[in-house]
Amino acid sequence: MSPRLSAEFWVHAYLARLRLAGIPAFVVAHGDDTAGAVLVKLNTLDGKARVFQRSFDLSSGDRVWVVLAEGDERAVDAAVARQRGIDPDLWVIEVEDRDGRHLLDEPGFS
C-alpha cells in the first residue's frame, strides 16, 4: 500500500494549483487535518454545480474522482450537507469557474 498524504496537505496543494491556474477556490468546511475525506464542489456561477468525491475504481484499484451530485446548485448543496451530516470530518472545497475547470483530472490529484 502506498503512503497517503494528509488531507490538509492535499487541500493546500490543490488550492495552490488552482490559484496558479487563476481559478478561484476556497475551503467551505475544514475537515480532519489528517484523514478527512474531501469533496470538491464546482460552481459554474450560472445556478448549476457539480460535486466530486474520491472513490476507488474496482477494476484498476486506482483512486478516481467521481460525480456525487450535479444540477441545480441548491440540490448540490443539499447533497453536500447530507454528506457532512454523515461525516463531520469531511473537507469541502468550492471551486468557482464559468468554464467548468477543476483540475481534478490532472496528474497528482487522484
C-alpha positions as CSV (number, residue, x, y, z in Angstrom):
1,M,0.0,0.0,0.0
2,S,1.4,3.4,-0.9
3,P,1.6,6.2,1.7
4,R,-1.2,8.8,1.7
5,L,-0.9,12.5,2.0
6,S,-2.7,14.1,4.9
7,A,-6.0,15.7,3.9
8,E,-4.7,19.1,4.9
9,F,-1.6,18.8,2.8
10,W,-3.6,17.7,-0.2
11,V,-6.1,20.5,0.2
12,H,-3.3,23.2,0.4
13,A,-1.6,21.7,-2.7
14,Y,-4.9,21.6,-4.6
15,L,-5.7,25.2,-3.7
16,A,-2.2,26.3,-4.8
17,R,-2.6,24.6,-8.2
18,L,-6.0,26.3,-8.7
19,R,-4.5,29.6,-7.7
20,L,-1.7,29.2,-10.3
21,A,-4.3,28.5,-12.9
22,G,-6.3,31.6,-12.0
23,I,-9.3,29.6,-10.7
24,P,-10.9,30.9,-7.5
25,A,-11.5,28.3,-4.8
26,F,-11.9,28.3,-1.0
27,V,-12.5,26.0,1.9
28,V,-16.2,25.8,2.8
29,A,-15.7,23.2,5.5
30,H,-12.5,22.3,7.3
31,G,-12.4,18.6,8.0
32,D,-10.0,16.4,9.9
33,D,-6.4,17.5,9.1
34,T,-5.0,14.0,8.9
35,A,-7.6,11.7,7.4
36,G,-10.6,13.7,6.5
37,A,-12.2,12.9,3.1
38,V,-12.5,15.7,0.6
39,L,-15.5,16.9,-1.5
40,V,-14.9,19.4,-4.3
41,K,-17.9,21.4,-5.4
42,L,-17.6,23.0,-8.8
43,N,-19.8,26.1,-9.1
44,T,-20.1,27.3,-12.7
45,L,-21.8,30.6,-11.5
46,D,-24.9,30.0,-13.6
47,G,-27.0,28.4,-10.9
48,K,-25.6,24.9,-11.7
49,A,-23.0,23.0,-9.8
50,R,-21.3,19.6,-9.5
51,V,-19.7,17.9,-6.5
52,F,-16.9,15.3,-6.8
53,Q,-15.8,12.7,-4.3
54,R,-12.8,10.4,-4.4
55,S,-13.6,6.8,-5.0
56,F,-11.8,3.6,-6.0
57,D,-12.0,2.1,-9.5
58,L,-12.7,-1.5,-8.7
59,S,-11.3,-2.7,-12.0
60,S,-7.9,-1.0,-11.6
61,G,-7.7,-0.3,-7.9
62,D,-6.9,3.4,-8.7
63,R,-8.3,6.3,-6.8
64,V,-10.5,8.4,-9.1
65,W,-12.8,11.4,-8.8
66,V,-16.5,10.7,-9.4
67,V,-19.5,12.9,-9.5
68,L,-21.6,12.6,-6.3
69,A,-24.3,15.1,-7.4
70,E,-24.9,17.6,-10.2
71,G,-27.5,20.0,-11.4
72,D,-29.2,22.9,-9.6
73,E,-26.8,24.4,-7.1
74,R,-29.2,24.2,-4.2
75,A,-29.7,20.5,-4.8
76,V,-25.9,20.0,-4.9
77,D,-25.6,22.0,-1.7
78,A,-28.2,19.7,-0.1
79,A,-26.2,16.6,-1.2
80,V,-23.0,18.2,0.4
81,A,-25.0,18.9,3.6
82,R,-26.2,15.3,3.8
83,Q,-22.6,14.1,3.4
84,R,-21.4,16.5,6.1
85,G,-24.2,15.1,8.4
86,I,-22.8,11.6,7.9
87,D,-19.1,12.6,8.1
88,P,-18.3,15.7,10.2
89,D,-14.6,15.3,9.4
90,L,-15.3,16.0,5.7
91,W,-13.5,18.8,3.9
92,V,-15.5,20.7,1.3
93,I,-13.7,22.8,-1.3
94,E,-15.7,25.2,-3.6
95,V,-14.2,25.9,-7.0
96,E,-15.8,28.8,-9.0
97,D,-15.2,28.7,-12.7
98,R,-17.6,29.6,-15.5
99,D,-15.7,27.2,-17.9
100,G,-16.0,24.3,-15.5
101,R,-12.3,23.8,-14.8
102,H,-11.5,22.0,-11.6
103,L,-8.1,20.3,-12.4
104,L,-9.1,17.0,-10.7
105,D,-8.3,15.2,-13.9
106,E,-4.7,16.4,-13.9
107,P,-1.8,14.2,-12.6
108,G,-1.3,14.2,-8.9
109,F,-4.9,14.8,-7.7
110,S,-6.2,11.2,-7.6
